[in-house]
């Protein structure tokens, strides 16, 4: 049994090429930690893990890996432990089992940092059997999917309960403030597997969380996770953190990446890369009942129907802000939700909806939450009462928005 804990290094992008390569017979060297993983040893991530009881996740995972005697056994261990992390985070957020520490149960950050501990262990692992580079990459991919709830989306059979799909994101801009929490990820944990009462009866919510990394979106992580479920749900909404003090229902999504750095400090400035680009539209639109949502008393934050975009008009060369939405033949430069990954998940999910022929029958779109803020004067502590209150209020208001949206729709899908 051999284990190597690598704590320093550079971003190993060569690993990604293994995602599509066949299994090789040669042993793969351990890969260096990613930019995200190298943040893990800081005082704040360690405090978050310790105060939530999630500090044991990565060491337990390393021991599970060391017990594997073949790639097949490793694959089973990765899937099992990834799903266990997701379920543990959901249970903690929903008040089941021990809190594991004094950190508020609604906190999404333990899931994020514990997952990075697991991926770092998996990159550094040196098994007693031959493990090819492509095999290690597939194990990492399986760990990402299972620990994000993407493999746990299950609805009851029959037509008596409506089906809702909600997605969230990891924390981001961590080099600006390592304490960052993402209310969309916290919402996903709080709502996963819950049932809400709507005007049409009960509705079951299933959720998943996505990374803030351009490369994963390029590799089709959104489409792979959502495609099996969109034909069978009654409503979906992607959710992310947006502007200070307000919710936005984003009316239009644009096919453009604006270049802002992701959690790996990588930027992309280009048209959103999708399959069959010859049929790719510049814009997609929400089919959520935005008028009903905006009119309803869903919580303490105001909710806006955001129609603005930035475009290059047909025949033009310079970007123009259009408060009322895109003009015919224009080229996207920002959707209502901007030109970052929140806009991109909205664009990809609604494009997938349309390519599946569901535009007229499936309500779906994007909700931007308020920015989650710490209490006044808190520049160092990982939490405070205002921070927790703000997050809980955002979670409750997303739940109310979803309830209004489902109540405003009429058809239950089979």
C-alpha positions in Angstrom: 0.0 0.0 0.0 1.5 3.3 -1.1 0.1 6.8 -0.7 1.6 10.1 -1.7 0.3 13.5 -0.5 1.3 16.2 -2.9 0.9 19.7 -1.5 2.6 21.9 -4.1 2.7 22.1 -7.9 1.2 23.6 -11.0 -2.1 23.2 -12.8 -2.0 19.8 -14.6 -4.1 20.6 -17.7 -2.6 17.6 -19.5 -4.8 15.4 -17.3 -7.9 16.6 -19.2 -6.8 14.9 -22.4 -7.4 11.6 -20.7 -11.1 12.1 -20.5 -11.6 10.8 -24.1 -8.7 8.5 -24.4 -8.8 4.7 -24.1 -7.4 2.9 -21.0 -3.6 2.4 -21.3 -1.5 -0.3 -19.8 1.2 2.1 -18.6 1.2 3.4 -15.0 0.3 7.1 -14.7 2.4 9.4 -12.5 0.5 11.2 -9.8 -0.6 14.7 -11.0 0.0 17.9 -9.3 -2.8 19.8 -7.4 -4.9 22.3 -9.4 -5.2 26.0 -8.6 -8.4 25.2 -6.7 -6.8 22.5 -4.7 -3.8 24.6 -3.7 -6.1 27.0 -1.9 -7.2 24.2 0.4 -4.3 24.5 2.9 -5.2 28.0 3.8 -6.5 28.9 7.3 -10.0 29.7 6.2 -10.8 26.4 4.3 -9.3 24.4 7.1 -11.5 26.3 9.6 -14.6 25.7 7.6 -13.8 22.0 7.3 -13.1 21.7 11.0 -16.1 23.6 12.2 -18.5 21.5 10.0 -17.0 18.1 10.7 -16.0 17.7 7.1 -12.3 17.7 7.9 -12.3 13.9 8.0 -13.7 13.4 4.5 -10.4 13.6 2.5 -8.5 11.3 4.9 -11.3 8.8 4.9 -11.4 8.9 1.1 -7.6 8.3 0.9 -8.0 5.2 3.1 -10.8 3.9 0.8 -8.6 4.4 -2.2 -5.7 2.5 -0.6 -8.0 -0.5 0.0 -8.7 -0.8 -3.8 -6.8 -3.6 -5.5 -8.0 -2.9 -9.1 -9.4 -0.1 -11.2 -12.9 -1.6 -10.9 -12.6 -1.5 -7.1 -11.3 2.1 -7.3 -14.2 3.1 -9.5 -16.7 1.7 -7.0 -15.0 3.4 -4.1 -14.9 6.8 -5.9 -18.6 6.5 -6.8 -19.6 5.4 -3.3 -17.5 8.1 -1.5 -18.6 10.9 -3.9 -22.2 10.1 -3.3 -21.6 9.9 0.4 -20.2 13.4 0.4 -23.2 14.8 -1.5 -25.7 13.0 0.8 -23.8 14.1 3.9 -23.8 17.7 2.8 -27.6 17.6 1.9 -28.4 15.9 5.3 -26.4 18.5 7.2 -28.1 21.3 5.4 -31.5 19.8 6.0 -31.0 19.2 9.7 -30.5 15.4 9.6 -27.7 13.9 11.8 -25.1 15.7 13.8 -24.0 19.2 12.8 -20.4 18.2 13.2 -19.4 21.6 14.5 -20.7 25.1 15.2 -20.8 26.3 11.6 -24.3 27.0 10.4 -26.0 24.0 8.8 -27.1 26.0 5.7 -23.4 26.6 4.7 -22.4 25.3 1.3 -18.7 25.7 1.8 -17.9 22.4 3.6 -19.1 20.5 0.5 -16.8 22.6 -1.8 -13.7 22.3 0.3 -14.2 18.7 1.2 -14.6 17.8 -2.5 -11.3 19.5 -3.3 -9.6 17.5 -0.6 -10.9 14.3 -2.2 -9.8 15.3 -5.7 -6.4 16.2 -4.5 -6.0 12.8 -2.8 -7.1 11.1 -6.0 -4.6 13.0 -8.1 -1.8 12.1 -5.7 -2.8 8.5 -5.2 -0.3 5.8 -6.2 -2.0 2.4 -6.2 -0.3 -1.0 -6.2 -1.8 -1.8 -9.6 -1.3 0.0 -13.0 -3.4 3.1 -13.4 -3.4 4.8 -16.7 -3.7 8.5 -17.2 -7.1 8.1 -18.8 -8.3 5.9 -16.0 -7.3 8.5 -13.3 -9.1 11.2 -15.3 -12.2 9.0 -15.5 -12.1 8.5 -11.7 -11.8 12.2 -11.2 -14.8 12.8 -13.5 -16.9 10.2 -11.6 -15.9 11.9 -8.3 -17.0 15.3 -9.6 -20.4 14.0 -10.8 -21.3 11.9 -7.8 -20.2 14.5 -5.2 -22.3 17.2 -7.0 -25.6 15.3 -6.9 -25.6 14.9 -10.7 -26.0 11.2 -10.4 -28.6 11.4 -7.6 -31.5 13.0 -9.5 -34.5 10.7 -9.0 -38.2 11.4 -9.1 -41.1 9.4 -7.9 -43.0 7.4 -10.6 -46.5 8.4 -11.7 -48.1 11.7 -12.4 -49.3 12.7 -8.9 -46.2 14.8 -8.0 -44.7 17.5 -10.2 -41.0 17.3 -10.9 -38.7 20.3 -10.5 -34.9 20.5 -11.3 -32.8 23.3 -9.7 -29.0 23.8 -10.2 -26.5 25.8 -8.2 -22.8 26.7 -8.3 -19.6 26.4 -6.2 -18.2 29.4 -4.5 -16.1 31.6 -6.8 -13.8 34.7 -6.8 -11.9 33.0 -4.0 -8.7 34.9 -4.5 -10.7 38.1 -3.8 -12.1 36.7 -0.6 -11.4 33.0 0.3 -14.4 33.1 2.7 -16.9 33.3 -0.1 -20.1 31.2 0.0 -22.5 30.8 -2.9 -26.2 31.1 -2.0 -27.1 29.1 -5.2 -25.1 26.1 -3.9 -26.6 26.5 -0.4 -30.0 26.5 -2.0 -29.3 23.3 -3.9 -28.3 21.6 -0.7 -31.4 22.9 1.2 -33.9 22.0 -1.5 -32.6 18.6 -2.8 -35.2 15.9 -2.4 -37.8 18.2 -0.7 -41.4 18.5 -1.6 -43.3 21.8 -1.9 -47.0 22.5 -2.0 -48.1 24.3 -5.1 -51.5 25.3 -6.6 -51.4 22.0 -8.5 -50.4 19.8 -5.6 -47.1 18.6 -4.4 -43.9 19.0 -6.3 -40.6 17.3 -5.8 -37.3 19.3 -6.2 -34.1 17.6 -7.2 -30.9 19.6 -7.4 -27.3 19.5 -8.6 -24.2 21.7 -8.3 -21.8 22.8 -11.0 -18.2 23.9 -11.0 -17.1 27.4 -11.8 -14.7 26.3 -14.5 -14.8 27.0 -18.2 -13.2 23.7 -19.1 -16.0 21.6 -17.6 -18.6 23.6 -19.5 -16.6 23.2 -22.7 -16.6 19.4 -22.1 -20.4 19.4 -21.9 -21.0 18.8 -18.2 -24.3 20.8 -18.2 -25.8 18.9 -21.1 -24.6 15.5 -19.8 -26.2 16.1 -16.4 -29.5 17.7 -17.7 -30.3 15.8 -20.9 -31.7 12.7 -19.2 -34.1 14.7 -17.1 -35.4 17.7 -19.1 -37.9 15.6 -21.1 -39.5 14.4 -17.8 -39.5 17.4 -15.5 -42.3 20.0 -15.2 -40.0 23.0 -14.6 -36.3 23.7 -14.3 -34.3 26.7 -13.2 -30.5 27.3 -13.1 -29.6 29.5 -10.2 -26.5 31.6 -9.5 -25.3 34.6 -7.4 -25.9 37.9 -9.2 -26.4 41.5 -8.1 -26.4 43.1 -4.7 -29.8 43.3 -3.0 -32.0 41.9 -5.7 -33.2 38.8 -7.5 -33.4 38.8 -11.3 -35.3 36.5 -13.6 -33.1 36.7 -16.7 -35.2 37.0 -19.8 -32.4 36.4 -22.5 -29.2 34.4 -22.5 -26.3 35.1 -24.9 -23.8 32.8 -26.7 -20.7 34.7 -25.5 -17.9 34.2 -23.0 -16.6 37.5 -21.7 -13.2 36.3 -20.4 -13.5 36.7 -16.6 -11.3 34.3 -14.7 -12.8 31.1 -13.3 -11.8 29.1 -10.2 -8.7 28.0 -12.0 -7.8 31.6 -12.9 -8.5 30.8 -16.5 -10.4 33.2 -18.7 -12.2 32.5 -22.0 -13.3 35.1 -24.6 -15.2 33.4 -27.3 -18.5 32.2 -28.6 -19.9 29.6 -26.2 -18.7 26.2 -27.7 -21.5 23.8 -28.2 -22.2 20.8 -30.4 -23.5 21.5 -33.9 -22.4 25.1 -33.9 -23.9 25.6 -37.4 -27.3 25.7 -35.8 -26.3 27.6 -32.7 -28.5 30.7 -32.0 -27.0 33.9 -30.6 -29.8 34.1 -28.0 -32.0 31.8 -26.0 -34.9 32.9 -23.8 -36.6 32.0 -20.6 -39.9 30.1 -20.5 -40.3 30.7 -16.8 -43.5 32.6 -15.9 -41.5 35.8 -15.1 -44.5 38.1 -14.9 -46.2 36.0 -12.2 -42.9 35.6 -10.3 -42.1 39.3 -10.3 -45.7 40.1 -9.1 -45.7 37.6 -6.2 -44.6 38.5 -2.6 -41.7 35.9 -2.5 -39.5 37.4 0.2 -37.6 40.5 1.4 -35.5 41.0 -1.7 -37.1 42.7 -4.8 -37.4 40.5 -7.9 -36.9 41.9 -11.4 -37.8 40.8 -14.9 -34.4 41.6 -16.4 -34.7 42.2 -20.1 -31.4 43.9 -20.9 -28.6 42.5 -23.1 -25.4 43.7 -24.8 -25.2 43.0 -28.5 -23.3 43.9 -31.7 -26.2 45.0 -33.9 -26.6 43.4 -37.4 -24.1 45.2 -39.6 -22.3 46.8 -36.7 -18.9 46.4 -35.1 -19.3 47.8 -31.6 -21.2 46.4 -28.6 -24.4 48.2 -27.7 -26.5 47.9 -24.5 -30.1 47.1 -25.3 -32.4 47.5 -22.2 -35.4 45.8 -23.9 -33.5 42.8 -25.3 -31.7 41.8 -28.5 -32.5 43.2 -32.0 -32.9 40.9 -35.1 -29.7 39.5 -36.5 -27.5 40.8 -33.6 -24.4 39.0 -32.2 -24.4 38.4 -28.4 -21.9 40.0 -26.1 -23.8 39.6 -22.8 -27.1 38.1 -21.8 -29.2 39.5 -19.1 -27.1 37.5 -16.7 -23.8 38.8 -18.1 -21.1 36.9 -20.0 -19.8 34.6 -17.2 -20.7 31.0 -16.3 -24.1 31.9 -14.9 -25.1 33.2 -18.3 -23.6 30.2 -19.9 -25.4 27.6 -17.8 -28.7 29.4 -18.6 -27.8 29.5 -22.3 -26.8 25.8 -22.4 -29.8 24.6 -20.4 -32.3 26.6 -22.5 -30.6 25.6 -25.7 -30.8 22.0 -24.7 -34.5 22.5 -23.9 -35.1 23.9 -27.4 -33.0 21.3 -29.2 -35.1 18.6 -27.4 -38.2 20.3 -28.8 -39.5 21.4 -25.4 -39.6 25.2 -25.8 -43.4 25.4 -25.9 -44.0 22.9 -23.1 -41.2 23.1 -20.6 -40.9 26.2 -18.3 -37.2 26.9 -17.7 -34.7 29.6 -17.3 -32.3 31.3 -14.9 -32.7 33.0 -11.5 -30.0 35.3 -10.2 -29.9 35.6 -6.4 -28.6 38.6 -4.4 -24.9 38.7 -3.6 -24.4 37.0 -0.2 -22.9 39.6 2.1 -21.2 39.4 5.5 -22.2 41.7 8.3 -21.0 45.2 8.4 -17.4 45.4 9.5 -16.6 41.6 9.2 -13.5 41.3 7.0 -11.9 38.3 8.6 -14.4 36.0 10.3 -15.7 33.0 8.2 -19.3 33.7 9.4 -21.5 36.0 11.3 -25.3 36.4 12.2 -26.1 38.7 9.2 -24.2 36.4 6.8 -26.3 33.4 8.0 -29.6 35.4 8.0 -28.9 36.6 4.4 -28.2 33.1 3.2 -31.3 31.6 4.8 -33.5 34.4 3.4 -32.1 33.8 -0.1 -32.8 30.1 0.2 -36.3 30.7 1.4 -37.0 33.1 -1.4 -35.7 30.8 -4.1 -38.1 28.2 -2.7 -40.9 30.7 -2.9 -40.0 31.7 -6.4 -40.0 28.0 -7.5 -43.4 27.5 -5.8 -44.9 30.5 -7.7 -43.4 29.3 -11.0 -44.8 25.8 -10.7 -48.2 27.2 -9.5 -48.3 29.4 -12.6 -47.8 26.5 -15.0 -50.5 24.1 -16.1 -49.2 20.9 -17.6 -47.7 18.0 -15.8 -45.2 16.1 -18.0 -45.2 12.4 -18.4 
